Amino acid sequence: MGCVCSGTMSADVLEKTNQHPCYSADAHHKYARMHLPVAPRCNIQCNYCNRKFDCVNESRPGVTSEVLTPDFARDKFIWVKEEIENLSVVGIAGPGDALADWPLTKKTIENIKAVNPDIIFCLSTNGLLLPQYAHEIVALGIKHVTVTVNTLDPVIGAKIYKFVTYQGKRYEGVQAAELLLVNQLAGIEYLVKHGILVKINIVMIKGINDSHIPAVVKKVKELGVFVTNIMPLIPASGSAFEHLPQTSMKELNALRDVCQLDIQQMRHCQQCRADAIGLLGQDRSQEFRMCNRITESMVPKTETSKVYQIAVTSKHGKLVDQHFGHATQLLIYQGDGKEFELRETRTVNQYCAGMTECDTGEDCGRDKILEALQDCNAVLTMRIGYHAKEQLGKKGIYISEYCDTVETGLRYTATQIEELSRRQAL
């Protein structure tokens, strides 16, 4: 796929698309993109996905080293734009689903549009909530949306998706897959009719949906989709599909060649991290982590006599490298925002027992864990499930999701608490 053809596309959209590295193969050598990880929640559990793992050397969807607030996302955009002049696109691809945390996603886009109205925005979503938010996407002026559609057959979908959470109810099996599909197709049709360029991602899973993918491509073509991106399965550690074979490039390209007869195929996808920055294939996300941005002026002033007590989840006390739900001890630090001292270690039971249970509302003695944090201002952790985050938030405990040293993480958390306090006072 080279430069896009204009068709009925407006000159403005055509220009933006030719600067979008995921929509134009020519653009990915010239223009940089950045993904802002502001949407941690997800409303479906795909059997190929595990978002509770992060490695600086791993590049795949759902992986991030930090989760940002909309305000910190704006600050990060300004920083990156100053350093990377050819930055053309800001994308929101999680690390959960962009629409599952729509208020955060929307606020992030509004913040960045306020400082740079010419930047190109795009979203990636599983499509479950597209019927609910498609009109707001159009109103925001977003012109590029990616939807992951892996099957049109609910029986196949039941093998791919463990569950779907929709309007407060959990669905499983064929019922879940059917609900997801109906919403995906309705949302895609709405977006296309309102001038949005839609790209469809399809994960090729051998023995499950591979022979069905041409049918998916034909259907989305009927809906007016711009391009499809067939991606190889990455058997993520800890996922239900971790033992399945990874799709070979030979098999992948053979299927792309078949589907190319119906619609143009994206062949340069890098299956990027949720915090990817730079040219495709040249990720600079670790260079632009917010912990590297902390300056003396950002550290809370000691003359306020503010004392922070922060609980940290860490495997060995050096790095913030543990999921909150997996911690059996909490390191309690106290300090003024600049200097911190380890005051005690508290032993707790694990908040969650498995990969998906962290996001459920089931009570397994979790109240005792929450009580152990009553005297803390914040929890500093690599990752945390939605339920735990919600319960701690109700108790006024700030959550900082971060992946670096404990020392810089503590200072980073203090800056976020101070910034939140300042904004609430306005």
C-alpha positions in Angstrom: 0.0 0.0 0.0 1.5 3.3 -1.0 -0.1 6.7 -0.9 -3.9 6.6 -0.6 -6.2 7.3 -3.5 -8.5 10.2 -3.0 -11.9 8.8 -4.1 -14.5 10.9 -2.3 -12.0 11.9 0.4 -11.7 15.6 1.1 -8.3 17.3 0.4 -7.8 17.9 4.1 -8.4 14.3 5.0 -6.3 13.1 2.1 -3.4 15.3 3.3 -3.7 14.0 6.9 -4.0 10.4 5.7 -0.8 10.7 3.7 0.9 11.8 6.9 -0.4 8.9 8.9 2.2 6.1 9.2 -0.5 3.4 9.9 -2.7 4.4 6.9 0.0 5.1 4.3 3.0 2.9 3.8 4.9 5.8 2.3 4.3 7.9 5.5 5.9 5.5 8.0 9.4 6.3 6.7 8.7 10.1 7.0 6.4 10.7 9.9 6.4 9.8 13.6 3.5 8.9 15.8 3.0 8.7 19.6 0.6 6.6 21.5 -0.7 8.0 24.8 -1.6 5.4 27.4 -4.5 7.1 29.1 -7.2 4.4 28.9 -6.2 1.4 31.1 -9.6 -0.3 31.3 -10.9 -2.9 28.9 -14.4 -4.3 28.6 -13.6 -7.5 26.9 -11.1 -10.3 27.6 -9.4 -11.6 24.5 -7.7 -15.0 24.9 -4.6 -13.7 23.2 -4.2 -10.6 25.4 -2.4 -10.1 28.7 -2.2 -6.4 29.7 -0.7 -7.1 33.1 2.9 -7.6 31.9 5.4 -5.0 30.9 8.9 -5.4 29.6 10.9 -2.5 28.1 12.1 -4.8 25.3 8.7 -6.1 24.4 6.6 -4.5 21.7 2.9 -5.6 21.4 -0.5 -4.0 22.0 -1.5 -3.6 25.6 2.1 -3.1 26.9 3.0 0.2 28.5 5.5 1.4 31.1 3.2 4.1 32.5 -0.4 5.2 32.5 -0.9 8.9 32.1 -3.6 11.3 33.2 -5.0 13.5 30.4 -3.0 16.5 31.9 0.2 14.6 32.0 -0.5 13.3 28.5 -0.7 16.8 27.2 2.6 17.6 28.9 4.2 14.6 27.4 2.9 15.5 23.9 4.5 19.0 24.2 7.8 17.4 25.3 7.8 14.9 22.5 6.7 17.4 19.8 9.7 19.7 20.8 12.1 16.8 20.3 10.5 15.1 17.3 9.6 17.6 14.6 8.1 15.1 12.2 5.6 13.9 14.8 2.3 13.9 12.9 -0.1 11.5 14.8 -1.3 11.1 18.3 -3.0 7.8 18.8 -4.9 6.3 21.8 -4.7 2.5 21.9 -5.2 1.7 25.5 -3.4 0.0 27.2 -7.0 -1.1 27.6 -9.7 0.2 25.2 -9.9 3.8 24.1 -13.7 3.8 24.5 -13.9 1.9 27.8 -12.2 5.0 29.3 -13.9 7.5 27.0 -13.9 10.5 29.4 -10.1 10.2 29.8 -9.6 9.6 26.0 -11.8 12.6 25.1 -10.2 14.9 27.7 -6.7 14.0 26.4 -7.7 14.8 22.8 -9.3 18.1 23.9 -6.2 19.0 25.9 -3.8 18.4 22.9 -6.1 20.1 20.4 -5.9 23.2 22.6 -2.1 23.4 22.2 -1.8 21.9 18.7 -5.0 21.9 16.6 -3.2 20.6 13.5 -2.1 17.2 15.0 -3.8 14.1 13.5 -5.7 12.0 16.0 -6.6 8.4 15.8 -8.2 5.8 18.1 -8.0 2.0 18.4 -11.0 0.1 19.8 -12.6 -3.3 20.0 -15.8 -1.6 18.9 -18.0 -2.7 21.7 -18.9 0.9 22.7 -18.9 2.4 19.2 -22.6 2.8 18.9 -22.6 4.8 22.1 -19.6 7.1 21.3 -19.4 7.2 17.5 -21.2 10.6 17.3 -18.8 12.1 19.8 -15.8 10.8 17.8 -17.2 12.5 14.8 -17.9 15.7 16.7 -14.3 15.8 18.0 -13.0 15.8 14.5 -11.2 12.5 14.6 -10.7 11.2 11.1 -9.0 7.8 11.6 -10.4 4.9 13.7 -9.1 1.4 13.9 -11.5 -1.4 15.0 -10.3 -5.0 15.8 -12.8 -7.4 14.2 -11.6 -11.0 14.4 -14.7 -12.9 13.2 -18.2 -12.6 11.9 -19.1 -16.0 13.4 -20.1 -16.0 17.1 -19.1 -19.6 17.5 -15.6 -18.7 16.5 -15.8 -15.6 18.6 -16.6 -17.7 21.6 -13.2 -19.3 21.2 -11.4 -15.9 20.9 -13.1 -13.9 23.7 -13.4 -15.1 27.3 -16.0 -12.6 28.3 -17.5 -9.2 27.4 -18.7 -6.6 29.9 -21.4 -4.4 28.6 -23.6 -2.0 30.6 -22.7 -3.5 33.9 -23.4 -7.1 32.8 -20.9 -9.8 32.0 -21.5 -12.0 28.9 -19.7 -15.2 27.9 -19.5 -17.6 25.0 -21.6 -17.2 21.9 -23.8 -14.5 23.5 -20.7 -12.3 24.2 -19.3 -12.7 20.7 -22.6 -12.0 19.1 -23.1 -8.8 21.2 -19.6 -7.6 20.3 -20.1 -8.2 16.6 -23.5 -6.4 16.4 -22.0 -3.3 18.0 -18.8 -3.5 15.9 -20.7 -3.6 12.6 -23.2 -0.8 13.7 -20.4 1.4 14.8 -18.2 0.9 11.8 -21.2 1.7 9.5 -21.9 4.9 11.4 -18.3 6.1 11.3 -17.9 5.4 7.5 -21.1 7.2 6.7 -19.8 10.2 8.6 -16.5 10.5 6.8 -14.3 8.6 9.1 -11.5 6.4 7.6 -11.8 3.1 9.3 -9.0 0.5 9.4 -9.9 -3.0 10.5 -7.3 -5.0 12.5 -7.7 -8.8 12.4 -5.6 -11.2 14.5 -4.8 -14.3 12.5 -5.1 -17.3 14.9 -4.2 -20.6 13.2 -6.9 -23.3 13.5 -9.4 -20.8 15.0 -10.2 -17.9 12.6 -7.6 -18.1 9.8 -9.9 -19.7 7.2 -12.7 -17.3 8.1 -10.7 -14.0 7.7 -11.5 -13.5 3.9 -15.2 -13.4 4.9 -14.4 -10.7 7.5 -12.6 -8.7 4.8 -15.5 -9.0 2.3 -18.0 -7.8 4.9 -16.1 -4.8 6.1 -15.4 -3.8 2.5 -19.2 -3.7 2.0 -19.4 -1.3 5.0 -16.9 1.0 3.3 -13.8 0.3 5.3 -10.6 1.9 4.1 -8.0 -0.8 4.7 -7.6 -4.0 6.6 -4.5 -5.1 8.7 -4.2 -8.8 9.2 -1.8 -9.3 12.1 0.0 -12.5 13.3 -1.0 -13.8 16.7 1.6 -13.0 19.4 1.3 -15.7 22.0 1.5 -13.4 25.1 2.8 -14.9 28.3 0.0 -15.4 30.8 -2.7 -15.4 28.1 -5.0 -18.3 27.3 -3.4 -18.6 23.9 0.2 -18.4 25.2 0.9 -22.0 24.0 -0.5 -21.5 20.4 2.0 -21.2 17.6 2.9 -17.8 16.3 1.7 -17.2 12.7 4.5 -17.3 10.2 5.1 -14.4 7.8 4.7 -16.8 4.9 1.2 -17.8 6.0 0.3 -14.2 6.9 1.4 -12.8 3.5 -0.4 -15.6 1.6 -3.6 -14.6 3.3 -3.0 -10.9 2.7 -2.5 -11.6 -1.0 -5.9 -13.3 -1.1 -7.6 -10.5 0.7 -5.8 -7.8 -1.4 -8.2 -8.8 -4.2 -11.0 -7.3 -2.1 -9.4 -4.4 -0.2 -6.0 -2.9 0.2 -3.9 -4.5 2.9 -1.6 -2.9 5.4 1.7 -4.8 5.4 4.0 -2.6 7.5 2.3 -2.9 10.9 4.6 -3.2 13.9 1.9 -4.2 16.5 3.0 -1.3 18.6 3.0 -0.8 22.3 0.4 1.4 23.9 3.1 4.0 24.7 5.0 3.8 21.4 6.8 6.9 20.1 8.7 7.6 17.0 8.9 6.1 13.5 7.4 2.6 13.0 10.1 0.1 13.8 12.1 2.7 15.8 10.3 3.0 19.1 11.7 5.7 21.5 9.1 5.2 24.2 11.6 4.5 27.0 13.5 7.7 26.2 10.3 9.8 26.8 9.0 8.2 30.0 7.7 10.9 32.3 10.1 9.9 35.1 12.8 11.3 32.8 11.0 14.6 32.6 10.9 15.4 36.4 12.8 18.5 37.2 13.5 20.3 40.5 10.7 22.8 39.7 8.3 19.9 39.5 9.2 18.5 43.0 6.7 19.7 45.7 8.2 22.5 47.8 9.2 21.3 51.3 8.2 24.6 52.9 4.6 23.4 52.8 5.5 20.8 55.4 3.6 18.3 53.3 4.4 14.7 54.3 3.5 11.9 51.9 3.0 8.3 52.9 3.1 6.1 49.8 2.7 2.3 49.6 4.8 0.7 46.9 4.6 -2.7 45.2 8.0 -4.0 44.4 9.5 -7.5 44.1 12.9 -6.7 45.5 12.6 -3.0 46.7 14.5 -1.5 43.8 12.0 -1.2 40.9 8.3 -0.6 40.7 7.9 -3.9 39.0 4.9 -5.7 40.5 1.1 -5.7 39.9 -0.9 -4.5 42.9 -3.1 -7.5 42.8 -0.1 -9.9 43.0 1.7 -8.2 45.9 2.0 -10.0 49.2 3.8 -7.1 50.9 3.6 -3.4 50.7 6.6 -1.1 51.2 5.5 2.0 53.1 7.6 5.1 52.3 7.3 8.5 53.9 8.8 11.8 52.7 8.4 15.4 51.6 8.2 14.8 47.9 11.9 15.0 47.3 13.4 12.7 49.8 11.7 9.5 51.0 12.5 6.9 53.7 11.3 3.3 54.0 9.3 3.2 57.2 7.9 -0.3 57.3 6.9 -3.4 55.3 3.3 -4.6 55.6 2.3 -8.2 54.8 -1.0 -8.6 52.9 -2.9 -11.3 51.1 -2.9 -11.1 47.3 -5.7 -8.9 46.0 -6.3 -11.0 43.0 -5.6 -14.6 42.2 -5.3 -14.7 38.4 -5.0 -12.7 35.2 -8.7 -11.7 34.8 -9.8 -11.7 38.5 -8.1 -8.4 39.1 -10.8 -6.6 37.3 -13.8 -8.3 39.0 -15.8 -7.1 41.8 -15.8 -10.3 43.8 -14.8 -9.9 47.4 -12.0 -12.3 48.6 -11.0 -10.7 51.8 -10.0 -7.6 50.0 -11.4 -5.2 52.6 -8.5 -6.1 54.9 -6.0 -5.1 52.2 -7.8 -1.8 51.7 -7.8 -1.2 55.4 -4.0 -1.7 55.5 -3.7 1.4 53.2 -6.0 3.8 55.1 -3.1 5.9 56.3 -1.5 6.2 52.8 -1.8 9.1 50.4 -1.1 7.0 47.4 -0.2 3.6 46.0 2.7 3.3 43.6 2.4 0.2 41.5 3.4 -1.1 38.0 -0.2 -2.0 37.2 -3.6 -2.2 39.0 -7.0 -3.7 38.2 -10.0 -1.5 37.7 -11.8 -2.8 40.8 -8.9 -2.2 43.2 -8.3 1.3 41.7 -12.0 2.2 42.1 -12.1 1.0 45.7 -8.9 2.8 46.7 -10.1 6.0 44.9 -13.3 5.9 47.0 -11.0 6.1 50.1 -9.2 9.1 48.7 -6.0 7.1 47.9 -4.3 8.2 44.7 -3.1 5.5 42.3 0.2 6.0 40.4 0.9 3.3 37.7 4.5 3.5 36.9 7.5 1.3 35.9 11.0 2.6 36.9 13.0 2.8 40.1 11.2 3.2 43.4 13.1 6.4 44.1 12.0 8.2 40.9 8.5 6.6 41.2 8.0 8.2 44.6 9.0 11.6 43.4 6.8 11.2 40.3 3.8 10.2 42.4 4.3 13.2 44.7 4.2 15.5 41.6 1.0 14.0 40.5 -0.6 14.4 43.9 0.4 18.0 44.0 -0.8 18.7 40.5 -4.1 17.1 41.3 -4.5 19.2 44.4 -3.6 22.3 42.5 -6.2 21.7 39.8 -8.9 20.8 42.4 -8.2 24.1 44.1 -8.8 26.1 40.9 
